[in-house]
């Protein structure tokens, strides 16, 4: 699985995720800052990447739009407030735990799906 971290997340989280063995990059690293959410999701979809963002409402609405138009993306992971931006290590480790869980349950995530990452102990608080 590949991951594309939105502009609202630190690019350091993507760097740490790569150090943990994940295929991750950030909007900041591919010079896609200040583009709208639709353009970011299109980029992620065209590169077969799961979108990782804090922007729950907009990406849920975009997922519904994608579904209505028959256009697929690779899924959206929402980062809750329980994983603060000033702790990119916690975000990266939560992403790693999520990826490991999905490896054990192939097919449990895909187009039109959004899920929440969880902090250690399963805290979501969003």
DSSP file (Angstrom, degrees, kcal/mol; ACC not computed):
  #  RESIDUE AA STRUCTURE BP1 BP2  ACC     N-H-->O    O-->H-N    N-H-->O    O-->H-N    TCO  KAPPA ALPHA  PHI   PSI    X-CA   Y-CA   Z-CA
    1    1 A X              0   0    0      0, 0.0    22,-0.7     0, 0.0     2,-0.3   0.000 360.0 360.0 360.0 148.0    0.0    0.0    0.0
    2    2 A X  E     -a   23   0A   0     46,-0.5    48,-3.3    20,-0.1     2,-0.4  -0.897 360.0-152.6-118.2 148.3    1.1    3.5   -0.7
    3    3 A X  E     -ab  24  50A   0     20,-2.6    22,-2.0    -2,-0.3     2,-0.5  -0.960   9.2-164.6-128.6 138.6    0.2    6.6    1.3
    4    4 A X  E     -ab  25  51A   0     46,-2.9    48,-2.7    -2,-0.4     2,-0.4  -0.958  17.3-149.0-122.9 110.1   -0.2   10.3    0.4
    5    5 A X  E     -ab  26  52A   0     20,-2.9    22,-2.6    -2,-0.5    23,-0.2  -0.676  18.7-125.8 -86.4 127.7   -0.2   12.7    3.4
    6    6 A X    >   -     0   0    0     46,-3.2     3,-1.7    -2,-0.4    22,-0.2  -0.038  26.8 -99.5 -66.7 168.8   -2.3   15.8    3.0
    7    7 A X  T 3  S+     0   0    0      1,-0.3    -1,-0.1    25,-0.1     4,-0.1   0.728 117.7  68.0 -63.4 -24.2   -1.0   19.3    3.5
    8    8 A X  T 3  S+     0   0    0      2,-0.1     2,-0.3    19,-0.0    -1,-0.3   0.403  94.0  71.1 -80.6   5.1   -2.6   19.5    7.0
    9    9 A X  S <  S-     0   0    0     -3,-1.7     2,-0.1    43,-0.1    18,-0.1  -0.907  93.1-101.1-119.2 149.9    0.0   16.9    8.2
   10   10 A X    >>  -     0   0    0     -2,-0.3     3,-1.0    75,-0.2     4,-0.8  -0.406  18.0-135.5 -68.3 139.6    3.7   17.3    8.8
   11   11 A X  H 3> S+     0   0    0      1,-0.2     4,-1.9     2,-0.2    -1,-0.1   0.719 104.0  71.5 -66.3 -19.0    6.0   16.0    6.1
   12   12 A X  H 3> S+     0   0    0      1,-0.2     4,-2.7     2,-0.2    -1,-0.2   0.855  89.8  59.4 -64.2 -33.9    8.1   14.6    8.9
   13   13 A X  H <> S+     0   0    0     -3,-1.0     4,-2.3     1,-0.2    -1,-0.2   0.900 105.7  48.3 -60.9 -39.9    5.3   12.1    9.5
   14   14 A X  H  X S+     0   0    0     -4,-0.8     4,-2.2     2,-0.2    10,-0.2   0.905 110.7  51.1 -66.6 -41.1    5.9   10.8    5.9
   15   15 A X  H  X S+     0   0    0     -4,-1.9     4,-1.9     2,-0.2    -2,-0.2   0.926 112.3  45.7 -61.8 -44.8    9.6   10.7    6.5
   16   16 A X  H  X S+     0   0    0     -4,-2.7     4,-1.3     1,-0.2    -2,-0.2   0.909 109.9  55.1 -65.1 -41.4    9.2    8.6    9.7
   17   17 A X  H  <>S+     0   0    0     -4,-2.3     5,-2.5     1,-0.2     3,-0.3   0.899 107.2  50.2 -59.0 -40.9    6.7    6.4    8.0
   18   18 A X  H ><5S+     0   0    0     -4,-2.2     3,-1.9     1,-0.2    -1,-0.2   0.908 106.6  54.6 -63.6 -40.5    9.3    5.6    5.3
   19   19 A X  H 3<5S+     0   0    0     -4,-1.9    -1,-0.2     1,-0.3    -2,-0.2   0.765 104.7  55.7 -63.3 -23.6   11.8    4.8    7.9
   20   20 A X  T 3<5S-     0   0    0     -4,-1.3    -1,-0.3    -3,-0.3    -2,-0.2   0.397 129.5 -98.5 -87.5   2.0    9.3    2.3    9.3
   21   21 A X  T < 5S+     0   0    0     -3,-1.9     2,-0.2     1,-0.3    -3,-0.2   0.547  79.5 134.0  96.6   7.8    9.1    0.7    5.9
   22   22 A X      < -     0   0    0     -5,-2.5     2,-1.2    -6,-0.2    -1,-0.3  -0.621  60.9-123.5 -91.6 152.0    6.0    2.3    4.5
   23   23 A X  E     +a    2   0A   0    -22,-0.7   -20,-2.6    -2,-0.2     2,-0.4  -0.780  58.4 147.0 -90.3  92.6    5.7    3.7    1.0
   24   24 A X  E     +a    3   0A   0     -2,-1.2     2,-0.3   -22,-0.2   -20,-0.2  -0.965  23.9 172.8-134.8 144.8    4.6    7.2    2.0
   25   25 A X  E     -a    4   0A   0    -22,-2.0   -20,-2.9    -2,-0.4     2,-0.3  -0.965  22.3-128.1-145.2 164.8    5.0   10.8    0.7
   26   26 A X  E >>  -a    5   0A   0     -2,-0.3     4,-1.1   -22,-0.2     3,-0.8  -0.807  22.8-120.1-114.6 150.4    3.6   14.1    1.7
   27   27 A X  G >4>S+     0   0    0    -22,-2.6     5,-2.2    -2,-0.3     3,-0.6   0.877 117.3  57.9 -48.9 -40.0    2.0   16.9   -0.3
   28   28 A X  G >45S+     0   0    0    -23,-0.2     3,-0.7     1,-0.2    -1,-0.2   0.831 102.8  52.4 -63.3 -33.6    4.9   19.0    0.8
   29   29 A X  G <45S+     0   0    0     -3,-0.8    -1,-0.2     1,-0.2    -2,-0.2   0.709 111.5  43.8 -79.7 -20.6    7.5   16.7   -0.7
   30   30 A X  G <<5S-     0   0    0     -4,-1.1    -1,-0.2    -3,-0.6    -2,-0.2   0.124 113.0-112.1-112.5  20.4    5.9   16.6   -4.2
   31   31 A X  T < 5S+     0   0    0     -3,-0.7    -3,-0.2    -5,-0.1    -4,-0.1   0.899  75.6 130.9  54.5  51.0    5.3   20.4   -4.4
   32   32 A X    > < +     0   0    0     -5,-2.2     3,-1.0    -6,-0.1    -4,-0.2  -0.013  27.6 144.7-119.5  27.6    1.4   20.1   -4.3
   33   33 A X  T 3   +     0   0    0     -6,-0.3     3,-0.1     1,-0.2   -27,-0.0  -0.307  62.5  18.6 -65.9 150.4    0.8   22.7   -1.6
   34   34 A X  T 3  S+     0   0    0      1,-0.2     2,-0.3    -2,-0.0    -1,-0.2   0.632  87.6 131.7  66.0  18.2   -2.3   25.0   -1.7
   35   35 A X    <   -     0   0    0     -3,-1.0    -1,-0.2     1,-0.1   -28,-0.1  -0.680  63.4 -99.6 -91.7 156.4   -4.2   22.8   -4.2
   36   36 A X     >  -     0   0    0     -2,-0.3     4,-2.0     1,-0.1     3,-0.2  -0.261  31.9-105.3 -75.3 166.6   -7.8   22.0   -3.3
   37   37 A X  H  > S+     0   0    0      1,-0.2     4,-2.8     2,-0.2     5,-0.2   0.848 118.7  57.2 -60.7 -37.3   -8.8   18.7   -1.8
   38   38 A X  H  > S+     0   0    0      1,-0.2     4,-2.6     2,-0.2    -1,-0.2   0.929 107.9  47.6 -60.3 -44.9  -10.3   17.4   -5.0
   39   39 A X  H  > S+     0   0    0     -3,-0.2     4,-2.1     2,-0.2    -1,-0.2   0.882 112.2  50.1 -64.2 -37.7   -6.9   17.8   -6.8
   40   40 A X  H  X S+     0   0    0     -4,-2.0     4,-2.5     2,-0.2    -2,-0.2   0.927 112.3  46.4 -66.4 -43.9   -5.1   16.1   -3.9
   41   41 A X  H  X S+     0   0    0     -4,-2.8     4,-2.9     1,-0.2    -2,-0.2   0.890 110.7  53.1 -67.2 -38.1   -7.4   13.2   -4.0
   42   42 A X  H  X S+     0   0    0     -4,-2.6     4,-2.7    -5,-0.2    -1,-0.2   0.917 109.5  49.3 -60.1 -42.7   -7.2   12.9   -7.7
   43   43 A X  H  X S+     0   0    0     -4,-2.1     4,-1.3     2,-0.2    -2,-0.2   0.945 112.2  47.5 -61.3 -48.4   -3.4   12.8   -7.4
   44   44 A X  H  <>S+     0   0    0     -4,-2.5     5,-3.1     1,-0.2     3,-0.4   0.925 113.6  48.2 -59.2 -44.8   -3.5   10.1   -4.8
   45   45 A X  H ><5S+     0   0    0     -4,-2.9     3,-1.6     1,-0.2    -1,-0.2   0.916 109.6  51.3 -62.9 -43.7   -6.0    8.1   -6.9
   46   46 A X  H 3<5S+     0   0    0     -4,-2.7    -1,-0.2     1,-0.3    -2,-0.2   0.721 114.6  44.2 -69.2 -19.4   -3.9    8.4  -10.1
   47   47 A X  T 3<5S-     0   0    0     -4,-1.3    -1,-0.3    -3,-0.4    -2,-0.2   0.178 114.4-115.7-106.6  14.8   -0.8    7.2   -8.1
   48   48 A X  T < 5 +     0   0    0     -3,-1.6   -46,-0.5     1,-0.2     2,-0.4   0.906  66.9 146.0  51.3  48.8   -2.7    4.4   -6.4
   49   49 A X      < -     0   0    0     -5,-3.1    25,-0.6    -8,-0.2     2,-0.4  -0.891  52.8-122.6-117.1 145.5   -2.2    6.0   -3.0
   50   50 A X  E     -b    3   0A   0    -48,-3.3   -46,-2.9    -2,-0.4     2,-0.3  -0.739  32.3-125.1 -81.9 129.8   -4.4    6.1    0.1
   51   51 A X  E     -bc   4  76A   0     24,-2.2    26,-3.5    -2,-0.4     2,-0.5  -0.627  23.1-164.3 -78.3 131.3   -5.1    9.7    1.2
   52   52 A X  E     +bc   5  77A   0    -48,-2.7   -46,-3.2    -2,-0.3     2,-0.3  -0.981  27.5 141.1-119.7 121.9   -4.1   10.4    4.8
   53   53 A X  E     - c   0  78A   0     24,-2.6    26,-3.3    -2,-0.5     3,-0.0  -0.953  56.9-136.4-153.6 163.8   -5.7   13.6    6.2
   54   54 A X  S    S+     0   0    0     -2,-0.3     2,-2.3    24,-0.2     3,-0.2   0.529  83.1  98.4 -95.0 -13.5   -7.2   15.4    9.1
   55   55 A X     >  +     0   0    0      1,-0.2     4,-1.9     2,-0.1     5,-0.2  -0.430  46.2 162.9 -81.5  69.7   -9.8   16.9    6.9
   56   56 A X  H  >  +     0   0    0     -2,-2.3     4,-2.2     1,-0.2     5,-0.2   0.922  65.7  47.3 -57.0 -55.8  -12.6   14.4    7.6
   57   57 A X  H  > S+     0   0    0      1,-0.2     4,-2.2    -3,-0.2    -1,-0.2   0.908 113.5  45.5 -61.9 -46.6  -15.7   16.3    6.3
   58   58 A X  H  > S+     0   0    0      1,-0.2     4,-2.5     2,-0.2    -1,-0.2   0.907 115.1  46.9 -65.3 -41.1  -14.3   17.4    3.0
   59   59 A X  H  X S+     0   0    0     -4,-1.9     4,-2.0     2,-0.2    -1,-0.2   0.808 110.1  52.8 -75.2 -27.2  -12.8   14.0    2.1
   60   60 A X  H  X S+     0   0    0     -4,-2.2     4,-1.9    -5,-0.2    -1,-0.2   0.919 111.5  47.2 -67.8 -42.0  -16.0   12.1    3.1
   61   61 A X  H  X S+     0   0    0     -4,-2.2     4,-2.1    -5,-0.2    -2,-0.2   0.914 111.9  50.3 -63.6 -42.4  -17.9   14.4    0.8
   62   62 A X  H  X S+     0   0    0     -4,-2.5     4,-2.8     1,-0.2    -1,-0.2   0.883 107.2  54.5 -63.4 -37.4  -15.4   13.9   -2.0
   63   63 A X  H  X S+     0   0    0     -4,-2.0     4,-2.4     1,-0.2    -1,-0.2   0.907 108.0  49.4 -62.9 -40.9  -15.6   10.1   -1.5
   64   64 A X  H  X S+     0   0    0     -4,-1.9     4,-2.5     2,-0.2    -1,-0.2   0.903 111.1  50.0 -63.8 -40.0  -19.4   10.3   -1.9
   65   65 A X  H  X S+     0   0    0     -4,-2.1     4,-1.9     2,-0.2     6,-0.3   0.921 110.1  50.1 -62.9 -44.4  -18.8   12.4   -5.1
   66   66 A X  H  X>S+     0   0    0     -4,-2.8     5,-2.0     1,-0.2     4,-0.7   0.937 111.9  48.1 -58.0 -47.1  -16.4    9.8   -6.4
   67   67 A X  H ><5S+     0   0    0     -4,-2.4     3,-1.0     1,-0.2    -2,-0.2   0.923 110.0  51.5 -60.9 -46.2  -18.8    7.0   -5.7
   68   68 A X  H 3<5S+     0   0    0     -4,-2.5    -1,-0.2     1,-0.3    -2,-0.2   0.832 113.9  44.3 -61.8 -33.0  -21.7    8.9   -7.4
   69   69 A X  H 3<5S-     0   0    0     -4,-1.9    -1,-0.3     2,-0.2    -2,-0.2   0.510 112.2-118.0 -90.4  -4.8  -19.6    9.4  -10.5
   70   70 A X  T <<5 +     0   0    0     -3,-1.0     2,-0.4    -4,-0.7    -3,-0.2   0.617  69.5 137.9  78.1  11.8  -18.2    5.9  -10.6
   71   71 A X      < -     0   0    0     -5,-2.0    -1,-0.3    -6,-0.3     2,-0.3  -0.783  41.5-147.5 -93.0 132.1  -14.7    7.2  -10.1
   72   72 A X        -     0   0    0     -2,-0.4     2,-0.3    -3,-0.1    39,-0.0  -0.687  17.3-178.7-101.8 151.8  -12.6    5.2   -7.7
   73   73 A X        -     0   0    0     -2,-0.3    40,-0.1   -10,-0.1     3,-0.1  -0.781  40.5-106.0-129.9-178.1   -9.8    6.2   -5.3
   74   74 A X        -     0   0    0    -25,-0.6   -24,-0.1     1,-0.3    37,-0.1   0.330  69.7 -87.1 -96.5   7.6   -7.7    4.0   -3.0
   75   75 A X        -     0   0    0    -26,-0.1   -24,-2.2   -25,-0.1     2,-0.4  -0.252  35.3-104.9 107.8 164.0   -9.4    5.1    0.3
   76   76 A X  E     -cd  51 114A   0     37,-2.2    39,-2.1   -26,-0.2     2,-0.5  -0.996  17.8-157.8-131.4 130.5   -9.0    7.8    2.8
   77   77 A X  E     -cd  52 115A   0    -26,-3.5   -24,-2.6    -2,-0.4     2,-0.5  -0.947  14.0-148.6-107.4 125.1   -7.5    7.6    6.3
   78   78 A X  E     -cd  53 116A   0     37,-3.4    39,-2.8    -2,-0.5     2,-0.7  -0.807   3.7-147.0 -96.2 129.7   -8.6   10.3    8.8
   79   79 A X        -     0   0    0    -26,-3.3   -23,-0.1    -2,-0.5    39,-0.1  -0.864  21.0-147.5 -95.8 114.2   -6.1   11.3   11.4
   80   80 A X    >   -     0   0    0     -2,-0.7     3,-2.0    37,-0.5    46,-0.2  -0.248  27.3-102.6 -79.7 169.2   -8.0   12.3   14.6
   81   81 A X  T 3  S+     0   0    0     44,-0.4    44,-0.2     1,-0.3    45,-0.1   0.728 114.3  76.6 -62.5 -22.6   -7.0   14.9   17.1
   82   82 A X  T 3  S+     0   0    0     42,-1.3     2,-0.6     1,-0.2    -1,-0.3   0.631  91.5  58.8 -64.3 -11.9   -5.8   12.2   19.4
   83   83 A X  S <  S-     0   0    0     -3,-2.0    -1,-0.2    41,-0.2    34,-0.0  -0.833  91.8-151.8-115.2  88.9   -2.8   12.0   17.1
   84   84 A X    >   -     0   0    0     -2,-0.6     3,-1.7     1,-0.1     7,-0.3  -0.250  17.9-127.5 -69.9 148.9   -1.4   15.6   17.4
   85   85 A X  T 3  S+     0   0    0      1,-0.3     3,-0.4     5,-0.1   -75,-0.2   0.770 107.5  65.2 -64.0 -27.6    0.5   17.2   14.5
   86   86 A X  T 3  S+     0   0    0      1,-0.3    -1,-0.3     2,-0.1     2,-0.1   0.435  99.1  57.7 -78.2   4.9    3.4   18.2   16.8
   87   87 A X    X>  +     0   0    0     -3,-1.7     4,-1.4     1,-0.1     3,-1.1  -0.550  59.5 162.4-128.0  66.2    4.0   14.4   17.3
   88   88 A X  H 3> S+     0   0    0     -3,-0.4     4,-2.6     1,-0.3     5,-0.2   0.775  73.8  64.7 -59.0 -24.9    4.6   13.2   13.7
   89   89 A X  H 3> S+     0   0    0      2,-0.2     4,-2.5     1,-0.2    -1,-0.3   0.903 100.6  49.8 -63.5 -40.4    6.2   10.0   15.2
   90   90 A X  H <> S+     0   0    0     -3,-1.1     4,-2.2     2,-0.2    -1,-0.2   0.889 111.1  49.4 -65.8 -38.6    2.8    9.0   16.7
   91   91 A X  H  X S+     0   0    0     -4,-1.4     4,-2.3    -7,-0.3    -2,-0.2   0.941 112.5  47.5 -64.3 -46.7    1.0    9.6   13.3
   92   92 A X  H  X S+     0   0    0     -4,-2.6     4,-2.2     1,-0.2    -2,-0.2   0.903 112.9  47.9 -62.8 -41.9    3.6    7.5   11.5
   93   93 A X  H  X S+     0   0    0     -4,-2.5     4,-2.5     2,-0.2    -1,-0.2   0.873 110.2  52.2 -68.4 -36.0    3.5    4.7   14.0
   94   94 A X  H  X S+     0   0    0     -4,-2.2     4,-2.4     2,-0.2    24,-0.2   0.900 109.8  50.1 -64.0 -39.7   -0.3    4.7   13.9
   95   95 A X  H  X S+     0   0    0     -4,-2.3     4,-2.6     2,-0.2    -2,-0.2   0.900 109.9  50.5 -63.7 -41.1   -0.1    4.4   10.1
   96   96 A X  H  X S+     0   0    0     -4,-2.2     4,-2.3     2,-0.2    -2,-0.2   0.921 110.9  48.3 -63.0 -44.9    2.3    1.5   10.5
   97   97 A X  H  X S+     0   0    0     -4,-2.5     4,-2.1     2,-0.2    -2,-0.2   0.916 112.0  50.0 -61.1 -42.7    0.0   -0.3   12.9
   98   98 A X  H  X S+     0   0    0     -4,-2.4     4,-2.2     1,-0.2    -2,-0.2   0.930 110.2  50.0 -61.4 -46.0   -2.9    0.3   10.5
   99   99 A X  H  X S+     0   0    0     -4,-2.6     4,-2.0     1,-0.2    -1,-0.2   0.898 109.6  51.1 -60.7 -41.5   -1.0   -1.1    7.6
  100  100 A X  H  X S+     0   0    0     -4,-2.3     4,-1.1     1,-0.2    -1,-0.2   0.890 109.5  50.5 -64.3 -38.9    0.0   -4.2    9.5
  101  101 A X  H  X S+     0   0    0     -4,-2.1     4,-0.6     1,-0.2     3,-0.4   0.902 110.5  49.4 -64.0 -40.7   -3.6   -4.8   10.4
  102  102 A X  H >< S+     0   0    0     -4,-2.2     3,-0.6     1,-0.2     6,-0.3   0.825 103.0  60.3 -71.1 -30.7   -4.7   -4.5    6.8
  103  103 A X  H 3< S+     0   0    0     -4,-2.0     3,-0.5     1,-0.2    -1,-0.2   0.843 105.8  49.4 -62.5 -31.2   -2.0   -6.9    5.7
  104  104 A X  H 3< S+     0   0    0     -4,-1.1    -1,-0.2    -3,-0.4    -2,-0.2   0.647 119.0  38.5 -80.9 -15.2   -3.7   -9.5    7.9
  105  105 A X  S X< S-     0   0    0     -4,-0.6     3,-1.6    -3,-0.6    -1,-0.2  -0.528  80.9-169.4-133.2  66.2   -7.1   -8.7    6.4
  106  106 A X  T 3  S+     0   0    0     -3,-0.5    -3,-0.1     1,-0.3    -4,-0.0  -0.247  73.4  28.6 -59.0 144.8   -6.6   -8.1    2.7
  107  107 A X  T 3  S+     0   0    0      2,-0.2    -1,-0.3    -5,-0.1    -5,-0.0   0.434  86.9 108.6  86.0  -0.8   -9.6   -6.7    0.9
  108  108 A X  S <  S+     0   0    0     -3,-1.6     2,-0.3    -6,-0.3    -2,-0.1   0.438  79.8  40.7 -88.4   2.1  -10.9   -5.0    4.0
  109  109 A X  S    S+     0   0    0     -4,-0.1     2,-0.3    -7,-0.1    -2,-0.2  -0.995  73.2 106.9-146.0 145.1  -10.1   -1.5    2.7
  110  110 A X    >   +     0   0    0     -2,-0.3     3,-1.6   -34,-0.1   -34,-0.2  -0.950  58.2   5.0 176.4-155.8  -10.4    0.0   -0.8
  111  111 A X  T 3  S+     0   0    0     -2,-0.3   -37,-0.2     1,-0.3     3,-0.1  -0.142 121.3  11.3 -55.5 142.9  -12.3    2.4   -3.0
  112  112 A X  T 3  S+     0   0    0      1,-0.2     2,-0.4   -39,-0.1    -1,-0.3   0.529 100.3 121.6  70.2   9.4  -14.9    4.6   -1.4
  113  113 A X    <   -     0   0    0     -3,-1.6   -37,-2.2   -40,-0.1     2,-0.4  -0.828  38.0-175.6-106.1 140.6  -13.8    3.7    2.1
  114  114 A X  E     +d   76   0A   0     -2,-0.4     2,-0.3   -39,-0.2   -37,-0.2  -0.994   7.7 173.3-129.5 144.4  -12.7    6.0    4.8
  115  115 A X  E     -d   77   0A   0    -39,-2.1   -37,-3.4    -2,-0.4     2,-0.4  -0.898  28.5-114.5-138.7 166.2  -11.4    5.0    8.2
  116  116 A X  E     -d   78   0A   0     -2,-0.3   -37,-0.2   -39,-0.2     2,-0.2  -0.879  20.9-133.2-104.2 136.0   -9.8    6.6   11.2
  117  117 A X        -     0   0    0    -39,-2.8   -37,-0.5    -2,-0.4     2,-0.4  -0.521  28.7-141.5 -71.5 155.4   -6.3    6.0   12.4
  118  118 A X        -     0   0    0    -24,-0.2     6,-0.2    -2,-0.2     3,-0.1  -0.955   4.1-125.4-125.7 147.8   -6.2    5.4   16.1
  119  119 A X    >   -     0   0    0      4,-2.5     3,-2.1    -2,-0.4     4,-0.5  -0.327  57.7 -65.1 -74.4 165.1   -3.8    6.5   18.7
  120  120 A X  T 3  S+     0   0    0      1,-0.3     3,-0.5     2,-0.2    -1,-0.2  -0.269 130.3  30.7 -51.4 136.7   -2.2    3.8   21.0
  121  121 A X  T 3  S-     0   0    0      1,-0.2    -1,-0.3    -3,-0.1    -2,-0.1   0.476 128.9 -82.7  87.6   2.7   -4.9    2.3   23.1
  122  122 A X  S <  S+     0   0    0     -3,-2.1     2,-0.3     1,-0.2    -1,-0.2   0.644  75.5 161.7  79.3  15.3   -7.5    2.9   20.3
  123  123 A X        +     0   0    0     -3,-0.5    -4,-2.5    -4,-0.5    -1,-0.2  -0.537  10.8 165.1 -73.7 129.6   -8.2    6.5   21.2
  124  124 A X        +     0   0    0     -2,-0.3   -42,-1.3    -6,-0.2   -41,-0.2   0.803   4.4 173.1-107.0 -52.0   -9.9    8.4   18.4
  125  125 A X              0   0    0    -44,-0.2   -44,-0.4     1,-0.1   -42,-0.1   0.864 360.0 360.0  39.5  60.1  -11.2   11.6   20.1
  126  126 A X              0   0    0    -46,-0.2    -1,-0.1   -45,-0.1   -47,-0.0   0.358 360.0 360.0-125.3 360.0  -12.4   13.4   17.0
